[in-house]
Amino acid sequence: MKILVCISHVPDTTSKINFVENNTQFDTQGVQYIINPNDEFGLTRAMWFKEKEGATVDVINVGGPATESTLRKALAIGADNAIRIHTEALDATQVAKEIVAVIQENGYDLIIAGRESIDYNGGMVPGMIAALTGMNYLNNCIRLEIEGQNATAVREMDGGKETVTTPLPLVIGAQKGLVEESDLRIPNMRGIMMARKKPLSVLEPQHGDAQVQTIAYEKPAPKGAVKLVEPENIDQLISLLHNEAKVI
């Protein structure tokens, strides 16, 4: 079984976010980057299939040279090969088309992508990959088992969970639950040393036209000052909720 795991290179949630160039560019200075958490859950599950089922695992990213540190971490965790499409990731359509070109050339059985990335939260790439390849698709996936050429998966849905079976090839949108946080792997020294020797291929883009242009970024408005009301002053509380907060 051949597995492709899509890896997003995203800022750590503890990083301070700023913008430059008149708020049209993200300021990367001093920002720590990590594997997108939803992608990391998928990568960890792929490692299980590698160890238990003998699967081969490739990881892929659409981005510039700065993303290679994240791909090397994925290799240190246990992926066999890494692929970087040498172009800036501008929108979901462009990213999906670049990944699909690699899928069609290499013939993967299982494509694992995070349900969404934590930077833009678009949640569109996995579905677009499935639509462009004609593969079956399952989003919000929290459990996945493979037996032969058939998959059994569980996904979260409004009000409950759904269990489905489907033949491979398959695209899933992974999230927490596919593995638990305690199952995530920290690269050890042996893995880091081995990752240096594993192949990291850099491919030129085949679909460079983005459908979306970023005009400007804007931070959320700062929170207003807090007004404290004495417990016995109910009339003042009601007045503030009605006249200022306008929630009643």
Sequence and secondary structure as in RCSB ss.txt:
>XXXX:A:sequence
MKILVCISHVPDTTSKINFVENNTQFDTQGVQYIINPNDEFGLTRAMWFKEKEGATVDVINVGGPATESTLRKAL
AIGADNAIRIHTEALDATQVAKEIVAVIQENGYDLIIAGRESIDYNGGMVPGMIAALTGMNYLNNCIRLEIEGQN
ATAVREMDGGKETVTTPLPLVIGAQKGLVEESDLRIPNMRGIMMARKKPLSVLEPQHGDAQVQTIAYEKPAPKGA
VKLVEPENIDQLISLLHNEAKVI
>XXXX:A:secstr
 EEEEE  EEE TTS   EETTTTEE  TT  EEE HHHHHHHHHHHHHHHHH  EEEEEEEE GGGHHHHHHHH
HHT SEEEEEES    HHHHHHHHHHHHHHH  SEEEEESS TTT    HHHHHHHHHT EEEEEEEEEEEETTE
EEEEEEETTEEEEEEEESSEEEEE TTSS GGG     HHHHHHHTTS EEEE  S    S              
     TT HHHHHHHHHHTS   
